[in-house]
Amino acid sequence: MKLPKLLLVVPCYNEQEMLPHTHQVLSAYLARLVAQLQVNDASKICFVNDGSRDRTWQLIEDICQKDDKVIGLKLSRNFGHQSAILAGLMHHIDAYDCFVTLDADLQDDTEAIEKMVEQHRAGAMVVYGVRDDRSSDTWFKRQTAESFYKLMNWMGVPVVFNHADFRLVDKRILQEFSSFRETNLFLRGVIPLVGFRSEKVFYKRLERQAGESKYPLGKMVLFAWNGITSFSTFPMRLVLYFGAFNFMISLSILAYIFVSYLFGKTVPGWTSTVVPMTFFSGSNMMAIGLIGEYIGKIYEEVKARPRYIIEEVLEQMTNNK
């Protein structure tokens, strides 16, 4: 049976503290997979520098000079995590049989990659890395993360529960994915849309060994919002529901005023005027803002700007099989 040629795609943003350790761990792990005849010995690691402001790219250059199993991909600026992953995948779409994406912090357990490869060799076209243990998270992070996945599913976004961007994808998946041209990327939702046979591998997320998280709460909220608005029109439907709710409240206020008038209990004042005015004007502004968010996304899609720009590629030429 032909062994698959695997590429590990690792997006990097300001990872100078972590990168040497990441390279050491992944190189040793890849060599083990080759020795166990799990993958082809032409398999490699691709570090994608996503506009880092520290020494990340210099470290990648040094690693590429010393290790012919490493490819360095430098983006012209910071395009974001999703675009960095996509750059590493699409640039090598014709050179490898399957791809595993994982973060440079190695919190995604590398031991799960072997199970992913086994599932792929058994016929799975996509293998999702799914967390089955969030005991290492704080209560707040655990609750917000699980609420995010539930909310996405409720709104019709086809995400895999407790799956981030740790996955194996077959070359065929990327070939079909290339027809998805949207600028606003949310890979967790797009990959399931492609279809084909998929499996799951469960793992426990590890502690970061060095450096700091590149996804604080603010970025996570923006990421979630982008995912929702890129895939679901449900928030716009909420505007309709909210408008209907406001209309019912206005009818209730009108009924109250009419009853008060019949019983002679009307009291002139600004409350009955100002409160409804501020309430309805505020709701209208919220509705207009939400619609504007979607119009803004249409504007971005119409411009069709590139999702990433590759400035430089570093790779030692080897006799790949």
ZAMARGU-4260 file (C-alpha; in steps of 0.2 Angstrom, whole numbers, plus 5000, padded with zeros to 4 digits):
<rodrens>
0) 5000/5000/5000 | 5007/5017/4995 | 5011/5028/5010 | 5003/5045/5010 | 5014/5060/5009
5) 5010/5071/5024 | 5012/5090/5026 | 5011/5097/5044 | 5005/5116/5042 | 5009/5127/5057
10) 5004/5145/5057 | 5015/5156/5067 | 5013/5173/5074 | 5026/5180/5086 | 5031/5163/5091
15) 5050/5166/5094 | 5049/5158/5112 | 5040/5143/5106 | 5046/5139/5089 | 5063/5130/5092
20) 5054/5118/5104 | 5039/5116/5091 | 5052/5112/5078 | 5061/5099/5089 | 5045/5090/5094
25) 5037/5090/5077 | 5053/5084/5068 | 5055/5070/5080 | 5037/5065/5079 | 5037/5065/5060
30) 5053/5055/5059 | 5044/5042/5071 | 5029/5041/5059 | 5041/5038/5044 | 5050/5025/5054
35) 5034/5016/5058 | 5029/5016/5040 | 5014/5027/5043 | 5018/5041/5031 | 5030/5043/5016
40) 5048/5049/5020 | 5045/5064/5009 | 5033/5071/5022 | 5037/5088/5028 | 5033/5102/5040
45) 5028/5120/5034 | 5029/5135/5046 | 5019/5149/5039 | 5025/5166/5046 | 5009/5177/5047
50) 5017/5194/5048 | 5026/5191/5065 | 5034/5207/5072 | 5047/5197/5082 | 5061/5185/5076
55) 5049/5171/5071 | 5054/5172/5052 | 5073/5173/5056 | 5071/5157/5066 | 5061/5149/5052
60) 5075/5154/5040 | 5088/5146/5052 | 5078/5130/5054 | 5076/5128/5035 | 5094/5130/5032
65) 5098/5115/5044 | 5083/5104/5041 | 5077/5099/5023 | 5061/5092/5031 | 5055/5110/5034
70) 5047/5123/5023 | 5046/5141/5027 | 5032/5152/5020 | 5032/5170/5023 | 5016/5181/5021
75) 5018/5199/5016 | 5009/5205/5031 | 4998/5199/5045 | 4982/5191/5036 | 4976/5182/5051
80) 4976/5164/5058 | 4963/5157/5045 | 4972/5164/5030 | 4989/5158/5036 | 4982/5140/5037
85) 4975/5142/5020 | 4991/5148/5013 | 5000/5133/5019 | 4987/5122/5012 | 4984/5129/4995
90) 5002/5133/4991 | 5006/5114/4992 | 4989/5107/4986 | 4997/5097/4972 | 5013/5091/4981
95) 5006/5081/4996 | 4992/5068/4999 | 4986/5074/5015 | 4988/5089/5027 | 4987/5091/5046
100) 4985/5109/5053 | 4990/5113/5071 | 4995/5128/5080 | 5013/5132/5085 | 5010/5132/5103
105) 5008/5113/5103 | 4993/5113/5114 | 4985/5102/5101 | 4992/5085/5106 | 5003/5079/5092
110) 5000/5060/5098 | 4983/5062/5090 | 4991/5064/5072 | 4995/5046/5071 | 4977/5042/5074
115) 4972/5054/5061 | 4984/5046/5048 | 4976/5029/5053 | 4959/5035/5050 | 4964/5043/5033
120) 4972/5027/5027 | 4956/5018/5032 | 4946/5030/5020 | 4942/5046/5030 | 4944/5061/5019
125) 4943/5073/5034 | 4948/5069/5052 | 4943/5081/5065 | 4953/5083/5081 | 4940/5085/5095
130) 4943/5090/5113 | 4935/5078/5125 | 4942/5085/5141 | 4941/5104/5145 | 4947/5102/5163
135) 4962/5112/5160 | 4951/5127/5155 | 4945/5140/5167 | 4926/5139/5171 | 4923/5155/5161
140) 4933/5149/5146 | 4924/5132/5146 | 4907/5139/5147 | 4910/5152/5134 | 4918/5140/5122
145) 4904/5127/5124 | 4891/5141/5122 | 4899/5146/5106 | 4898/5129/5098 | 4880/5127/5103
150) 4876/5145/5097 | 4884/5141/5080 | 4874/5125/5078 | 4858/5133/5083 | 4861/5146/5070
155) 4864/5133/5057 | 4883/5134/5055 | 4889/5116/5052 | 4903/5116/5065 | 4910/5101/5074
160) 4907/5103/5093 | 4924/5106/5102 | 4934/5106/5086 | 4946/5120/5082 | 4958/5120/5068
165) 4967/5104/5072 | 4962/5092/5058 | 4968/5081/5044 | 4962/5085/5026 | 4964/5075/5011
170) 4971/5082/4995 | 4954/5080/4987 | 4945/5090/5000 | 4957/5105/4996 | 4954/5103/4977
175) 4935/5104/4980 | 4937/5118/4993 | 4947/5129/4980 | 4930/5133/4972 | 4924/5142/4988
180) 4930/5159/4984 | 4923/5170/4999 | 4935/5182/5007 | 4928/5180/5025 | 4935/5163/5030
185) 4929/5152/5043 | 4937/5136/5040 | 4928/5127/5054 | 4912/5130/5045 | 4918/5128/5027
190) 4927/5111/5028 | 4911/5102/5034 | 4902/5110/5020 | 4913/5101/5007 | 4907/5084/5013
195) 4914/5067/5010 | 4918/5054/5024 | 4924/5062/5040 | 4930/5054/5057 | 4934/5061/5074
200) 4950/5059/5085 | 4948/5064/5103 | 4962/5072/5113 | 4966/5083/5128 | 4972/5100/5125
205) 4990/5103/5133 | 4997/5118/5142 | 5007/5130/5132 | 5026/5128/5135 | 5032/5146/5131
210) 5025/5162/5125 | 5008/5169/5126 | 4991/5165/5119 | 4988/5175/5103 | 4969/5173/5105
215) 4964/5184/5120 | 4945/5186/5124 | 4943/5201/5113 | 4950/5191/5097 | 4940/5176/5102
220) 4924/5186/5102 | 4928/5194/5085 | 4932/5177/5078 | 4915/5170/5084 | 4906/5185/5077
225) 4915/5183/5060 | 4910/5165/5060 | 4892/5168/5063 | 4890/5182/5051 | 4900/5173/5037
230) 4889/5158/5038 | 4872/5162/5045 | 4858/5175/5041 | 4849/5171/5057 | 4855/5187/5066
235) 4846/5196/5052 | 4831/5186/5055 | 4832/5191/5073 | 4830/5209/5067 | 4813/5204/5061
240) 4808/5196/5077 | 4815/5210/5087 | 4804/5222/5076 | 4789/5211/5079 | 4792/5212/5098
245) 4794/5231/5098 | 4777/5232/5088 | 4769/5221/5101 | 4776/5232/5115 | 4770/5248/5106
250) 4752/5240/5105 | 4753/5237/5124 | 4758/5255/5127 | 4744/5261/5116 | 4731/5250/5125
255) 4737/5256/5142 | 4735/5274/5137 | 4718/5270/5130 | 4712/5262/5146 | 4720/5276/5156
260) 4710/5288/5146 | 4694/5279/5149 | 4696/5279/5168 | 4702/5297/5168 | 4719/5293/5175
265) 4730/5301/5161 | 4745/5311/5169 | 4754/5323/5157 | 4773/5320/5157 | 4788/5316/5147
270) 4790/5298/5153 | 4776/5291/5141 | 4784/5301/5127 | 4803/5299/5130 | 4804/5281/5135
275) 4795/5274/5120 | 4805/5286/5109 | 4822/5280/5116 | 4817/5262/5116 | 4812/5262/5098
280) 4826/5273/5091 | 4838/5262/5100 | 4831/5246/5093 | 4831/5254/5076 | 4849/5259/5077
285) 4854/5241/5083 | 4844/5234/5068 | 4853/5246/5056 | 4870/5242/5063 | 4867/5223/5061
290) 4861/5225/5043 | 4876/5236/5040 | 4887/5222/5046 | 4881/5211/5032 | 4882/5225/5019
295) 4900/5227/5025 | 4904/5209/5022 | 4895/5210/5004 | 4907/5225/5001 | 4922/5215/5006
300) 4917/5200/4995 | 4913/5211/4980 | 4931/5218/4981 | 4938/5200/4980 | 4954/5205/4987
305) 4967/5191/4989 | 4965/5181/5005 | 4984/5180/5007 | 5000/5186/4998 | 5016/5175/4999
310) 5031/5185/5000 | 5044/5171/5001 | 5046/5152/5001 | 5061/5143/5009 | 5063/5124/5005
315) 5078/5113/5002 | 5076/5103/4986 | 5076/5085/4990 | 5072/5069/4979 | 5054/5067/4985
320) 5045/5051/4981
</rodrens>
